[in-house]
């Protein structure tokens, strides 16, 4: 069974092949995505420049590590310096929305109005495009780009009524 792809708010457990179950814990929403960045200010500039993210606050945590909170759509993106003892590494080759080896997170996605236009704009700005737009029969169009700090970002577009 193919899930309803009109967007996350339209997806339910039954369309994903699962069964609904009673839960005592209710997830209200995705709270934030936290990315460790070699240069948090440069990474923040990438998201503010290319995706119109809005700065919320800059602070330091209890260990003195930098954190930059950005509003991105209706989500929060947190960029922080690497904690003591962790160091950034060069990302490996990418394929199908993920790097060839990693630790679980393949990518995160931004829904955009026009994937083709977004890829053209980002490419012209020098952003590394990992895949040209792919159109699925379901009405989903997507493409991948490389963001700073070894992050893969998927751009998605859902055709209405698909």
N, C-alpha and C positions, 0 to 999 in steps of 0.2 A: 504494500500500500504506500503510495506517495503522499507525504504530508502536505497539508494545505500550506502553500508558500506565499500567501498574501501578507506575510510579515509575522513577527514573533507574537503579536497580540492575538493572532488568529490561530495559532497552533495549540492544540490540546493533546492530552495524553492519548486519547483514542486514535487520533490521526497519526500519531507516532508509533502505533502498535502496542502501546502500553495500556495498563488498566489504571483507572483512577483509584486512589486509596486514601483513607483517612490519615491525616498527619497531625501531630501535635505541633510541629514546627511549620510555620507558614512563611515561605520566602516572599517578601513584599516586592523586591526588585533587585536587580544587580546594583550593588552599591558603588563600586568603583573598579577600575583596572589600574594596577600599580606596576610601573615599569622601572627597573633599575637602569640608570643612564650614566654613561661615562661623563657626559657633560649635560647635566639637567637643563641648564639655561638654553643650550643649543637645541636640545630635544623639544623643549617648550616652544621655541620659536618655530620649529618645523610644524607642530600641530596648530599653532595660532596662525601661521602664515598660510598653510595649505588647506586647513580644515576649519578656519575661523573659530578655533577654540578660544574661550574667554578665561583670562586669569581669575581665579577665585582668591587664593591666598598662597603666599610663600612663607615657609617656616622651617624649623629644624625639629627633629624628633628628640627623644630623651638621650640619644647617643650623639647628638650634634650633627646628624646627617641632614642634608638639604632635602626638602620636599616642596614640590610645586604642584598645586591643585588647579586643574583646568576644567571648565565646564565645556562639554563637547556633546552637542545635541542635548539630550536629557540625561546624560551620564557624566560621571566624574572620572577624569584621567589623572592619576597621580604619578609624577616623575620624581624619582629620588636618586640620590647618589648611591653608589654601591656601598653596602655596609663594610666595615673593617673586616679584612680577611677574604673578601670576594673581589675578583677582578674581572673586567670585561674581556671577552675574547672575540676574535673575528668570526662572523657567522659563516657556516658552511654553504654549499650550493643549495639553491631552492628548487622545489618542484611541487606542483599541485597545492599551493597555499601553505607549504611548510618547508622548513629547511630539512636537508637530507638526514640529519640526526639532531635530536634535541631532547627535551625533558618533559614533554606532555602538552604544552600549549602550542598549537599549530599556528593560529592567527586569531585576530579579532576583526570584526567587520563593522564598516560604517555604511549605513543606507544612504544613497545619494539619489538625486532626481534623474541623472543621466550618466551612466557608467562611461560611455564613449567620450562624452565631453570632459568628464573628470580625468580620465586617463590621458586625453590630449593635453589638458591644462597641466597636469602633474609632469608629464613627459617633457613638455616645453620648458618647465621650470627646473629641469635637471633631476627630477626624482626617478629612481631606478624602477622601471616597470618590470614585474616578474612574469606577467602574462597579459596578453591582449584580452579584451572582453570575450567571454564565453556565454553563449545563449543556450539555455536549456528549453526543451519543449514545454516545461511547466510554466514558463514566463519569467523565470529567474535569469538575470544577466549578472555576471560577476567577473572581476579581474583582481589581480594581486599586485601590490607595490611593496617595495622595501622601505621601511621607516628607519630612523636611527636606532642604534642599540640592538640590532639583530631582530627587530620586530617586523613581522609580516602583517600587512593590513589588507583585508579584503574589502573591496567596494561592491555593494550589491544594489540592484534595482529590481523591483517587482512590478511586472505589468499588471495593471488593474484588471480584475476579473479573471486572472489566471488561477 
